[in-house]
Amino acid sequence: MAHLIPMFKFTLGNGQSIGPEALRSLWARACGTSQVGVSRQPGPFGGDGRPTYSLLASQHLQDLPMVETRMRRALEENHLRASLIPLHN
């Protein structure tokens, strides 16, 4: 498996969550490859408690702007209010 790096991070709206397999499936479809990963970090204590999700892929992922568009659309289609933040240039 290729070395995976974080490409995006996001939080979801209050009361929303997504399991790792469902998120990985959305991300893999957006990327057009099964060589992806996801992670979830618990929310900070004293904050709003929402976890931060990370989407990982190969640094050689092609057409990143289109991948981002597809991922945003997938989150919306699944009624998930996400604040998606690109971690790439």
C-alpha positions as CSV (number, residue, x, y, z in Angstrom):
1,M,0.0,0.0,0.0
2,A,1.3,3.5,-0.8
3,H,2.2,5.9,1.9
4,L,-0.9,7.8,2.9
5,I,-0.9,11.4,4.0
6,P,-3.7,13.6,5.3
7,M,-5.4,15.5,2.4
8,F,-8.4,17.0,4.2
9,K,-9.8,17.3,7.7
10,F,-13.3,18.2,8.8
11,T,-15.8,18.3,11.6
12,L,-19.5,17.5,11.3
13,G,-22.5,19.4,12.5
14,N,-23.6,19.0,16.1
15,G,-25.1,15.6,16.7
16,Q,-23.8,14.1,13.5
17,S,-21.3,11.3,13.1
18,I,-20.1,8.8,10.5
19,G,-18.5,5.4,11.1
20,P,-15.1,4.6,9.7
21,E,-16.3,2.1,7.0
22,A,-19.0,4.5,5.7
23,L,-16.5,7.4,5.6
24,R,-13.8,5.3,4.0
25,S,-16.3,4.2,1.3
26,L,-17.3,7.8,0.5
27,W,-13.6,8.9,0.4
28,A,-12.6,5.9,-1.8
29,R,-15.4,6.8,-4.3
30,A,-14.4,10.4,-4.3
31,C,-10.7,9.5,-5.0
32,G,-11.4,6.7,-7.4
33,T,-9.1,4.3,-5.6
34,S,-9.3,2.0,-2.7
35,Q,-5.8,3.1,-1.5
36,V,-7.2,5.5,1.1
37,G,-7.5,5.9,4.9
38,V,-9.6,7.8,7.4
39,S,-9.1,8.7,11.0
40,R,-11.0,10.3,13.8
41,Q,-9.7,12.3,16.7
42,P,-11.9,13.1,19.7
43,G,-13.0,16.7,20.2
44,P,-11.0,18.9,22.6
45,F,-12.1,19.0,26.2
46,G,-13.8,22.3,27.0
47,G,-14.7,22.8,23.3
48,D,-17.8,21.8,21.5
49,G,-16.7,18.1,21.8
50,R,-17.0,17.4,18.1
51,P,-14.4,15.1,16.7
52,T,-12.1,15.9,13.8
53,Y,-12.0,13.5,10.9
54,S,-9.0,13.2,8.6
55,L,-9.0,11.8,5.0
56,L,-5.8,10.2,3.9
57,A,-4.5,9.4,0.4
58,S,-1.4,9.1,-1.6
59,Q,0.5,12.3,-2.2
60,H,0.3,11.4,-5.9
61,L,-3.5,11.5,-6.0
62,Q,-4.6,12.9,-9.3
63,D,-7.0,15.9,-9.9
64,L,-7.3,16.9,-6.3
65,P,-9.8,19.8,-6.9
66,M,-12.2,17.3,-8.5
67,V,-11.7,14.8,-5.7
68,E,-12.5,17.6,-3.3
69,T,-15.7,18.5,-5.2
70,R,-16.8,14.9,-5.3
71,M,-16.2,14.5,-1.5
72,R,-18.1,17.7,-0.7
73,R,-21.0,16.4,-2.9
74,A,-20.9,13.0,-1.2
75,L,-21.1,14.5,2.3
76,E,-24.0,16.7,1.2
77,E,-25.8,13.8,-0.4
78,N,-25.5,11.9,2.9
79,H,-27.0,14.9,4.8
80,L,-23.7,15.6,6.6
81,R,-22.9,19.2,7.4
82,A,-19.1,19.2,7.1
83,S,-16.5,21.9,7.4
84,L,-14.0,20.4,5.0
85,I,-10.5,21.9,5.2
86,P,-7.9,21.1,2.5
87,L,-4.4,20.2,3.8
88,H,-2.8,20.3,0.4
89,N,-1.4,23.1,-1.8
